Amino acid sequence: MWLRFCLCCLIPLLCINLQAQQVGDSITGKVHTIPEVGIKGRRVPQRISVAMPIQVLEKNELENLGLQNIADAVRRFAGANVKDYGGIGGLKTVSVRSLGATHTAVAYDGVAVSNTQAGQIDIGRFALDDIDMLSLSVGQNHDLLQPARLFASAGILSIYSKNPLEGTDKAYTFKGQIKSGSFGLVNPSLTWGQRIAQRTCYTFNGNYLRADGNYPFKLINGKYTTNEKRKNTDIKSWHTEANLFHTLRDSSQLNIKAYYFDSERGLPGSVILYNDRANERLWDRNIFIQARYLKEITSEWTLQGQAKYNYSWNKYEDTDVKYEGGKQTDINKQQEYYLSATIQWQPCSTFSTSWANDLVLNTLDNNLPNNPNPTRYTWLSAFNLRYQWKGLTATGTLVHTLIAEDVKSGKRPDNRSRFSPALSFIYRPWKKHSLFLRLMYKDTFRVPTFNDLYYQRMGNTDLRPEKAREYNVGITWSGTPFSFTNYVMLTVDGYYNEVNDKIVALPTTYVWKMMNFGKVHITGADITLRTSIPIHRNIDLSITGNYTYQKAIDVTSSSSKNYKDQIPYTPLHSGNASILAETSWINIGYALTCVSDRYSLPQNIQENRIDGYTEHTLSASRAFQLRKCRLRLQAELINLTNKQYDIIKYYPMPGRSFRITGSILF
């Protein structure tokens, strides 16, 4: 019954079809004039003039800093914690301000990426070559015209792909690229774009990656040190993507994306003394089709609709005598059907409101014994209000989440319903100065994943949702205080977060079981600095720096040994810096990442300690123009000092390595 009610609420929004004017920008809401043959551009979010902390990396920085993948790029953001299980093919997940990867949404071209089974998104599967911009928002994005799913998250990593025909009058474009480097890395890719009509174009790109990943490392056992190599670290993956961009006669826009990812990789496992056996293998296959429709109905009303179908398949295999028949094979299949509609009303420049509704259906099927074959129905509704008066902007959000589940066998969890508010303010005291004061509060929660609820004997259908509260106060400023700089941009944010009913695995009489037992308090500060210095007429120096202080302590039980200890894999101090020298002949980039000590388990004792590390990367690139072709060569030296370190304990990261990239564009 409630599902019928949800459909009744959503379908009228999708069916609105009135005469359109101009199309509003999906990020800022500002009106742009669209050329007859062009595709509307996306405006970079303002870093200092919004109430929610946001950080951005643009394509120029992504190319010139020698970043290997999206995980490396996300590490450049203050407050972001990336778990990396090592090597090119290792799982990579992101958590914002220690709230956990399950509280952090990942959006690809404005549409949420999901994994209902595990709750964590592997950001390593997205190719960095085709990315136009990355942004990380704490709380939520400034944009009111977005799906309810993104309003319901504690943080958002937004990945925007590039349309190579955008802003040009070309009939077609082609880019071919090849990367090669240490540990058997070979990574060719190609992109083709063509304008097939006055208001229609399509793009296609394919990306193949293979590497053996057998990098050396030192194994230390007391006073003895041996030189070893990581085994079973190979990967082969293929990623294909097709996009269709169409501007209708009424200036509304329709974008359709089809995505395919296929990989096979070895899982090297943790380093164990006197045992280098590693036979685990993982196959992943992911297909999705998503569509996004944007229409300005009148100068006051704007509509956005989204639809997506996602199919995910993975197979895990391990060969060992401990299994019956000598082999264990687990196969999981996930499907998702997703509909979203958002309507925005802006009757005047000082007031705007939006209402977003999402419907989601998720299923899981696997070959495990007593599989309940769960089906989850989710309705998300987000109502937003924004008011601007003089230098003050206030934004309020209320998200309602309703979830029901069906199972074919076993116990069904209770239905869940919850309201989650958010409130933010940003104030500009002086109109002549780009100084802003901001304040933010947000309440979110995450529902237990299918693994939490149903995974063999560990699952627990009585789990409560994990709740989080975020408080943020900050100051942002931009100006030109020195004559030798083009600009200086500074942001300082202090925050306090609470996580209650944290879902953890705890031992019972016979087996481990998922339970609500965790409570975490997080106190921290993020500082970011950007500046640009013209050294010479043809030389510009871009400098960025980020610093994060994060004290995330376990306050579950005052009688436990780890009471008020730092939670696992959360450094107290971390930061990064980069310098990019751009000249008319060559671009040189230097990137530095520093992370303090961490702990692998809840108790902060020496046995659980992971040493801090510093990593240096150096890159150089040059572009050549040959008639209508643009050639580009880039060389990168990664982990310049050959420092051995772990991000996850007993999963050593690669030492010094190199990579060479060549591309041609016409």
Residue pairs with C-beta under 8 A, 6 or more apart in sequence:
2 379
2 402
2 404
3 359
3 377
3 379
3 404
6 357
6 359
6 379
6 402
7 359
9 357
9 381
10 339
10 341
10 357
10 359
13 303
13 305
13 341
13 342
13 343
13 355
13 357
14 305
14 339
14 341
16 297
16 303
16 343
18 297
18 298
18 301
19 250
19 297
19 298
20 250
20 251
20 252
20 295
20 296
20 297
21 251
21 296
21 297
21 298
21 299
22 31
22 32
22 33
22 34
22 251
22 296
23 31
23 32
23 34
23 40
23 251
23 252
23 253
23 294
23 295
23 296
24 30
24 31
24 145
24 294
24 296
24 302
24 344
25 31
25 32
25 40
25 42
25 43
26 42
26 110
26 143
26 145
26 146
26 294
26 304
27 42
27 43
27 45
27 142
27 143
28 43
28 143
29 143
29 144
29 145
29 302
29 344
29 346
29 352
30 43
31 296
31 299
32 40
32 41
34 40
34 247
34 251
36 198
36 199
37 169
37 195
37 198
37 199
38 166
38 167
39 163
39 165
39 166
39 167
39 201
39 245
39 247
39 253
40 247
40 253
41 166
41 167
42 132
42 133
42 160
44 56
44 58
44 133
45 54
45 56
45 135
45 137
45 141
45 142
46 54
46 142
47 54
47 55
47 56
47 476
47 489
47 491
47 528
48 434
48 436
48 476
48 477
48 478
48 489
48 491
49 426
49 428
49 434
49 436
49 476
50 142
50 426
50 438
51 142
51 393
51 395
51 424
51 425
51 426
51 438
51 439
51 440
52 137
52 138
52 139
52 140
52 141
52 142
52 424
52 438
52 440
52 472
53 79
53 137
53 138
53 139
53 438
53 440
53 472
53 474
53 491
53 493
53 526
54 135
54 136
54 137
54 138
54 141
54 142
55 77
55 78
55 135
55 136
55 528
55 546
56 133
56 134
56 135
57 73
57 76
57 77
57 133
57 134
57 135
58 132
58 133
59 131
59 132
59 133
59 162
61 542
61 544
61 578
61 580
62 73
62 128
62 131
62 134
63 621
63 634
64 580
64 582
64 587
64 589
64 619
64 621
64 634
65 76
65 578
65 580
65 589
65 591
65 617
65 619
66 589
66 591
66 617
66 618
66 619
66 634
66 636
66 637
66 638
66 659
67 73
67 76
67 128
67 591
67 617
68 88
68 128
68 636
68 638
68 659
69 88
69 92
69 124
69 128
70 92
70 123
70 124
70 126
70 128
70 131
70 134
70 159
71 82
71 84
71 92
71 94
71 123
71 124
73 128
73 131
73 134
74 80
74 82
74 94
74 123
74 134
74 136
74 157
75 82
75 576
75 593
76 544
76 546
76 576
76 578
76 591
77 136
77 546
78 526
78 527
78 528
78 546
78 547
78 548
78 575
79 96
79 97
79 136
79 138
79 524
79 526
79 548
79 550
80 94
80 95
80 96
80 136
81 94
81 95
81 96
81 98
81 569
81 570
82 92
82 93
82 94
82 95
82 647
83 91
83 92
83 93
83 94
83 95
83 101
83 569
83 647
83 648
84 90
84 91
84 92
84 647
84 648
84 651
84 653
85 91
85 92
85 647
85 648
85 651
86 230
86 233
86 268
86 646
86 647
86 648
86 651
86 652
86 653
86 654
87 183
87 211
87 213
87 215
87 230
87 233
87 235
87 268
87 653
87 654
88 183
88 185
88 209
88 211
88 213
88 233
88 235
89 124
89 211
89 213
89 233
89 234
89 235
89 237
89 263
89 265
89 266
90 124
90 651
91 122
91 124
92 122
92 123
92 124
93 101
93 120
93 121
93 122
93 123
94 101
94 104
94 106
94 121
94 123
94 157
95 101
95 103
95 104
96 103
96 104
96 136
96 138
96 154
96 155
96 157
97 138
97 154
97 155
97 470
97 495
97 497
97 522
97 524
97 550
98 497
98 520
98 522
98 524
98 550
98 552
98 567
98 570
99 154
99 155
99 468
99 470
99 497
99 499
99 522
100 446
100 466
100 499
101 119
101 120
101 121
102 119
102 120
102 446
102 449
102 466
103 153
103 154
103 155
103 444
103 446
103 466
103 468
104 121
104 153
104 154
104 155
104 156
104 157
105 112
105 113
105 149
105 150
105 152
105 153
105 155
105 156
105 157
106 112
106 113
106 121
106 123
106 156
106 157
106 159
107 113
107 150
107 156
107 157
107 158
107 159
108 126
108 159
108 161
108 257
108 259
108 290
109 159
109 160
109 161
109 255
109 257
109 290
109 292
110 146
110 147
110 158
110 292
110 306
111 147
111 257
111 290
111 292
111 306
111 308
111 338
112 147
112 149
112 150
112 338
113 121
114 121
114 310
114 336
114 338
114 360
114 362
115 121
115 312
115 334
116 334
116 336
116 362
116 364
116 376
116 449
116 450
117 312
117 332
117 334
117 364
117 449
117 450
117 451
118 449
118 450
118 451
119 446
119 449
119 451
119 452
123 157
125 237
125 239
125 261
125 263
125 284
125 286
126 159
127 189
127 207
127 239
129 177
129 189
129 207
130 161
130 162
130 189
130 191
130 205
130 207
130 241
131 159
131 160
131 161
131 162
132 160
132 161
132 162
132 163
133 158
133 160
134 157
134 158
134 159
134 160
135 141
135 156
135 157
135 158
135 160
136 155
136 156
136 157
136 158
137 155
137 156
137 158
138 154
138 155
138 440
138 470
138 472
138 493
138 495
139 154
139 155
139 422
139 424
139 440
139 442
139 470
139 472
140 150
140 151
140 153
140 156
140 397
140 422
140 442
141 150
141 156
141 158
144 344
144 352
144 353
144 354
144 384
144 386
144 395
145 302
145 304
145 342
145 344
145 354
146 304
146 342
146 356
147 306
147 340
147 342
147 356
147 358
147 380
148 340
148 342
148 356
148 357
148 358
148 380
148 381
148 382
148 399
149 340
149 358
149 360
149 380
150 156
151 356
151 380
151 382
151 384
151 397
151 399
151 422
152 380
152 382
152 399
152 401
152 420
152 444
153 444
154 442
154 444
154 468
154 470
161 241
161 243
163 193
163 201
163 203
163 243
163 245
164 173
164 175
164 191
164 193
164 203
165 173
165 193
165 194
165 195
165 201
165 203
165 245
170 193
170 195
171 194
171 195
172 192
172 193
172 194
172 195
173 191
173 192
173 193
173 194
173 665
173 666
174 190
174 191
174 192
174 193
174 665
174 666
175 190
175 191
175 663
175 664
175 665
176 188
176 189
176 190
176 663
176 664
177 188
177 189
177 190
177 661
177 662
177 663
177 664
178 186
178 187
178 188
178 189
178 661
178 662
178 663
179 185
179 186
179 187
179 188
179 189
179 659
179 660
179 661
180 186
180 187
180 659
180 660
181 636
181 657
181 658
181 659
181 660
182 215
182 654
182 657
182 658
182 659
183 211
183 212
183 213
183 214
183 215
183 233
183 654
183 657
184 210
184 211
184 212
184 213
184 214
184 234
185 209
185 210
185 211
185 659
186 209
186 210
186 211
187 207
187 208
187 209
187 210
188 207
188 208
189 205
189 206
189 207
189 208
190 205
190 206
191 203
191 204
191 205
192 203
192 204
192 205
193 201
193 202
193 203
193 204
194 201
194 202
194 203
195 201
196 202
199 246
199 247
199 248
199 249
200 244
200 245
200 246
200 247
201 244
201 245
202 242
202 243
202 244
202 245
203 242
203 243
203 245
204 240
204 241
204 242
204 243
205 240
205 241
206 238
206 239
206 240
206 241
207 238
207 239
207 240
208 237
208 238
208 239
209 235
209 236
209 237
209 238
209 239
210 234
210 235
210 236
210 237
211 234
211 235
212 233
212 234
213 230
213 233
213 234
213 235
213 266
213 268
214 229
214 230
214 231
214 233
214 234
215 229
215 230
215 233
215 654
215 655
215 657
216 227
216 228
216 229
216 230
216 655
217 227
217 228
217 229
217 230
217 271
217 644
217 652
217 655
218 225
218 226
218 227
218 228
218 644
219 225
219 226
219 227
219 228
219 271
219 273
221 273
228 271
228 276
230 268
230 652
231 266
231 268
231 276
231 278
232 266
232 267
232 268
232 269
232 278
232 279
232 280
232 281
233 266
233 268
234 265
234 266
235 263
235 264
235 265
235 266
236 263
236 264
236 265
237 261
237 262
237 263
237 264
237 265
238 260
238 261
238 262
238 263
239 259
239 260
239 261
239 262
240 259
240 260
240 261
241 257
241 258
241 259
241 260
242 257
242 258
243 255
243 256
243 257
243 258
244 254
244 255
244 256
244 257
245 253
245 254
245 255
246 253
246 254
246 255
247 253
247 254
248 254
250 295
251 296
252 293
252 294
252 295
252 296
253 292
253 293
253 294
253 295
254 291
254 292
254 293
255 291
255 292
255 293
256 289
256 290
256 291
256 292
257 289
257 290
257 291
258 288
258 289
259 286
259 287
259 288
259 289
259 290
260 286
260 287
261 284
261 285
261 286
261 287
262 284
262 285
262 286
263 282
263 283
263 284
263 285
264 281
264 282
264 283
265 281
265 282
265 284
266 278
266 280
266 281
266 282
267 278
267 280
267 281
267 282
268 278
268 651
269 278
269 280
270 649
270 650
270 651
271 650
271 651
271 652
272 650
279 318
279 319
279 320
280 316
280 317
280 318
281 316
281 317
281 318
282 314
282 315
282 316
282 317
283 314
283 315
283 317
284 312
284 313
284 314
285 312
285 313
285 314
286 310
286 311
286 312
286 313
287 310
287 311
287 312
288 308
288 309
288 310
288 311
289 308
289 309
290 306
290 307
290 308
290 309
291 306
291 307
291 308
292 304
292 305
292 306
293 303
293 304
293 305
293 306
294 302
294 303
294 304
295 302
295 303
295 304
296 302
296 303
297 303
300 345
300 346
300 347
301 343
301 344
301 345
302 343
302 344
302 346
303 341
303 342
303 343
303 344
304 340
304 341
304 342
304 344
305 340
305 341
305 342
306 338
306 339
306 340
306 341
307 338
307 339
307 340
308 336
308 337
308 338
309 335
309 336
309 337
309 338
310 334
310 335
310 336
310 338
311 333
311 334
311 335
312 332
312 333
312 334
312 335
313 331
313 332
313 333
313 334
314 331
314 332
315 329
315 330
315 331
315 332
316 328
316 329
316 330
316 331
317 327
317 328
317 329
317 330
318 327
318 328
319 326
319 327
320 326
320 327
320 328
329 367
330 366
330 367
330 368
331 366
331 367
332 364
332 365
332 366
333 364
333 365
333 366
334 362
334 363
334 364
335 362
335 363
336 360
336 361
336 362
336 363
337 360
337 361
338 358
338 359
338 360
338 361
339 358
339 359
339 360
340 356
340 357
340 358
340 359
341 356
341 357
342 354
342 355
342 356
342 357
343 354
343 355
344 352
344 353
344 354
345 352
345 353
345 354
346 352
346 353
349 388
350 387
350 388
350 389
351 386
351 387
351 388
352 385
352 386
353 383
353 384
353 385
353 386
354 382
354 383
354 384
355 381
355 382
355 383
355 384
356 380
356 381
356 382
356 384
357 379
357 380
357 381
357 382
358 378
358 379
358 380
358 381
359 378
359 379
360 376
360 377
360 378
360 379
360 380
361 375
361 376
361 377
361 378
362 375
362 376
362 378
362 450
363 373
363 374
363 375
363 376
364 373
364 374
364 450
364 454
365 371
365 373
368 455
368 456
369 456
370 409
370 410
370 456
371 409
371 454
372 407
372 408
372 409
372 410
372 454
373 407
373 408
373 409
374 405
374 406
374 407
374 450
374 453
374 454
375 405
375 406
375 407
376 403
376 404
376 405
376 450
377 403
377 404
377 405
377 406
378 401
378 402
378 403
379 400
379 401
379 402
379 403
380 399
380 400
380 401
380 402
381 399
381 400
382 397
382 398
382 399
382 400
383 397
383 398
384 395
384 396
384 397
385 395
385 396
385 397
386 393
386 394
386 395
386 396
387 393
387 394
388 394
391 427
391 428
391 429
391 430
391 431
392 425
392 426
392 427
392 428
393 425
393 426
393 427
394 423
394 424
394 425
395 422
395 423
395 424
395 425
396 421
396 422
396 423
397 421
397 422
397 423
397 442
398 419
398 420
398 421
398 422
399 419
399 420
399 421
399 422
399 444
400 417
400 418
400 419
400 420
401 416
401 417
401 418
401 420
401 445
401 447
402 415
402 416
402 417
403 415
403 416
403 417
403 447
404 415
404 416
405 412
405 413
405 415
405 453
406 412
407 454
410 454
410 461
411 461
412 461
413 448
413 453
413 461
413 462
413 463
416 447
416 465
418 445
418 465
420 442
420 443
420 444
420 445
421 441
421 442
421 443
422 440
422 441
422 442
422 443
423 440
423 441
423 442
424 438
424 439
424 440
424 441
424 442
425 438
425 439
425 440
426 436
426 437
426 438
426 439
427 436
427 437
427 438
428 434
428 435
428 436
429 435
429 437
433 477
433 479
434 477
434 478
434 479
435 475
435 476
435 477
436 475
436 476
436 477
437 474
437 475
438 472
438 473
438 474
438 475
438 476
438 493
439 472
439 473
439 474
440 470
440 471
440 472
440 473
441 469
441 470
441 471
441 472
442 469
442 470
443 467
443 468
443 469
443 470
444 467
444 468
444 469
444 470
445 465
445 466
445 467
445 468
446 465
446 466
446 468
447 465
448 460
448 463
448 465
448 466
448 503
448 514
451 459
452 459
452 460
452 463
452 503
452 514
453 459
453 460
453 461
453 463
453 514
454 461
455 514
457 511
457 513
458 505
458 511
458 512
458 513
458 514
459 513
459 514
460 513
460 514
460 515
463 503
463 514
463 515
463 516
464 501
464 516
465 501
466 499
466 500
466 501
466 502
466 503
466 516
467 499
467 500
467 501
468 497
468 498
468 499
468 500
469 497
469 498
470 495
470 497
471 495
471 496
471 497
472 493
472 494
472 495
473 493
473 494
473 495
474 491
474 492
474 493
474 494
475 491
475 492
476 489
476 490
476 491
476 492
477 489
477 490
477 491
478 487
478 488
478 489
478 490
479 487
479 488
480 486
480 487
480 488
481 488
482 488
484 533
484 534
485 531
485 532
485 533
486 531
486 532
486 533
486 534
486 540
487 530
487 531
487 532
488 529
488 530
488 531
489 528
489 529
489 530
489 531
490 527
490 528
490 529
490 530
491 526
491 527
491 528
492 525
492 526
492 527
493 525
493 526
493 527
494 524
494 525
495 522
495 523
495 524
495 525
495 526
496 521
496 522
496 523
496 524
497 520
497 521
497 522
497 524
498 519
498 520
498 521
498 522
499 518
499 519
499 520
499 522
500 519
501 516
501 518
501 519
502 516
502 517
502 518
502 519
502 520
502 556
503 514
503 515
503 516
503 518
504 514
504 515
504 517
504 518
505 512
505 513
505 514
505 515
506 512
506 513
506 514
506 515
506 517
507 513
517 556
518 554
518 556
519 554
519 555
519 556
520 552
520 553
520 554
520 555
520 556
520 567
521 552
521 553
521 555
522 550
522 551
522 552
522 553
523 550
523 551
523 552
524 548
524 549
524 550
524 551
524 552
525 547
525 548
525 549
526 546
526 547
526 548
527 546
527 547
527 548
528 544
528 545
528 546
529 543
529 544
529 545
529 546
530 542
530 543
530 544
530 545
531 542
531 543
532 540
532 541
532 542
532 543
533 540
533 541
533 542
533 543
534 540
534 541
535 541
535 581
538 583
538 584
539 581
539 582
539 583
540 581
540 582
541 579
541 580
541 581
541 582
542 578
542 579
542 580
542 582
543 577
543 578
543 579
543 580
544 577
544 578
545 575
545 576
545 577
545 578
546 575
546 576
546 577
547 573
547 574
547 575
548 573
548 574
548 575
549 572
549 573
550 570
550 571
550 572
550 574
551 566
551 572
552 566
552 567
552 570
553 564
553 565
553 566
553 567
554 560
554 562
554 563
554 564
554 565
554 567
554 602
555 563
555 564
556 563
557 563
561 603
562 602
562 603
562 604
565 599
565 602
565 603
565 604
566 572
566 598
566 599
566 604
567 602
568 598
568 599
568 600
568 601
568 602
568 608
569 598
569 599
569 600
569 610
569 647
569 648
570 598
571 595
571 596
571 597
571 598
571 612
572 596
572 597
573 594
573 595
573 596
574 594
574 595
574 596
575 593
575 594
576 591
576 592
576 593
576 594
577 591
577 592
578 589
578 590
578 591
578 592
579 589
579 590
580 587
580 588
580 589
580 590
581 587
581 588
581 589
585 622
586 620
586 621
586 622
587 620
587 621
587 622
588 618
588 619
588 620
589 617
589 618
589 619
589 620
589 621
590 616
590 617
590 618
590 619
591 616
591 617
591 619
592 614
592 615
592 616
592 617
593 614
593 615
594 612
594 613
594 614
595 612
595 613
595 614
596 612
597 609
597 610
597 611
597 612
598 609
598 610
598 612
599 605
599 608
599 609
599 610
600 608
600 609
600 610
600 648
600 649
601 608
608 649
610 646
610 649
611 645
611 646
613 643
613 645
614 641
614 643
615 638
615 639
615 641
615 643
615 645
616 639
616 640
616 641
617 636
617 637
617 638
617 639
617 640
618 636
618 637
618 640
619 634
619 635
619 636
619 637
620 634
620 635
621 632
621 633
621 634
621 635
622 632
622 633
622 634
623 630
623 631
623 632
624 630
624 631
624 632
624 633
625 631
628 666
629 664
629 665
629 666
630 664
630 665
630 666
631 662
631 663
631 664
631 665
632 661
632 662
632 663
632 664
632 665
633 660
633 661
633 662
634 660
634 661
634 662
635 658
635 659
635 660
635 661
636 658
636 659
636 660
636 661
637 656
637 657
637 658
638 654
638 656
638 657
638 658
638 659
639 653
639 654
639 655
639 656
639 657
640 656
641 656
642 655
642 656
643 655
644 652
644 653
644 655
645 652
645 653
646 652
646 653
647 653
